[in-house]
Amino acid sequence: MGMGSRILLLAVVVVLLMGVGGGVTFWAQSAKLKREWAERIPERPGGVVIPAEVEAWETRIRSGDVDALAQIADWYRSERHPAAALAAYETLIRLDPQRGEWWLGAVAVGAGEDRRKAKMQLAEARELGVPEARMDFQMGLLSERLGEQVDALADYQRAVDRDPTLVPAWTRLLTLYRSIGDERAARAAFEAALAASPDAPDLLMDRGRRFRERGNWRQAWEDFERVRESYPEIAPAWYASAQMLFQLDRRDEARALLDQKLAEDPNDWTALMLLCVEAIADGDKTEADRWVKRLAVINSARGQQDWGSMVLAYQATFGVPPLSAER
C-alpha cells in the first residue's frame, strides 16, 4: 500500500472514530438528561390510584417536558397530596424561577410547614406576577392565612382590577374593609362590584343583610326575593325572604315560603325555628309548642345556640319553659 493510500485510509479512520466518539458522547449526555428528568418526577403518594392522564404526564416529564411537570403539580394539589405537589413546584422553581404561578403553587401546598418561608415565597410570586386574576385572588387568601391583611387587600384589589366580575375577590375586599372599620372604602368597593355584576347573588344577599340591619325591611326583602327567584337552590335566600315578610306583616306569604322548604325536607331546622320564633312573637303558645315538639326530635349540633335562644324567648313570653326544653 502506497503512502498516499495509507494517509487516505488514516483520514477515513479518524473521521469514523470522530463520528463514533460524538455518538457516544451524545448518547451519554442524553442518558444523563433522561435520568435527571426521571428524578424530577414527584414520588407517588402511597395508596393513591394514579390515572392514565398522570402516567402520560410522567412519560412526558422523562422527555424534558416542563409543562407536563406543571400539570402534574397542579393535579397533586387539586387532589390534596401536598408533599407530591410541593416537590413538583419546587422542582419547577429550580428550573425557571421567573414564573410567579409556581411560587404561588409552592405556597399554597406548603404554607403550613414554614410560615416565614411561605411569606418569602408569596412575596416572590407577587413581585413576579401571575398570569390570571384568580391567582391574584388565591394570593390574597394565602396572605390572609399568613396574617398579612395589608398584602391581602392589595392582592384582592389587583384581582378585581384585572377582572371586575371576580365576585369572591370583591367579597373578601368588603370583609376586610369592614373589619378595619373603613366603611367608605367598603361602600366604594361594593358599588364597583355591583356595577360589574348586578345579578351576583352574593352581592345581593350582602346588600339585603345590610338593609335588614338598618331595619329597611322592604328593601331587604326585595334583594332576598330577587336572589330566591333567580337562584332557588340558595336556601338562605328563602329563609331571609320569609323573615322579612314576617317583619312586613305578610305572614301568610312568609309561611308559604317556609312550607315549601318543609315539603322538601320536613326536618329543615331553620324553617322550623323561624316558624317557632314567629309563633312565640305572636304569643300563640299552642302553635309554638307544635314547632318546639318537632324541633326537639332533630339532632342538630348546629342549632344548639338557636335552641337556647328560643327557649329563653319562650319562657319570657309564656312564663314557663317549653315542655321539650331538654333534648
Buried (B, 14 or more C-beta within 10 A) or exposed (E): EEEEEEEEEEEEEEEEEEEEEEEEEEEEEEEEEEEEBEEBBBEBBEEEEEEEEBEEBBEBBBEBBBEBBBBBBBBBBEBEBBBBBBBBBBBBBEBEEEBBBBBBBBBBBBBEEEEEEBBEBBBBBBEBEBEEBBBBBBBBBBBBBBEBBEBBBBBBBBBBEBBBEBBBBBBBBBEBBBEEEBEEBBBEBBEBBBEBBEEBBBBBBBBBBBBBEEEBBEBBBBBBBBBBEEBEEBBBBBBBBBBBBBBBEBEEEBBEBBEBBBEEEEEBBBBBBBBBBBBBEEEBBEBBBBBBEBBBEBEBEEBEEBBEEBBEBBBEBBEEEBEBBEE
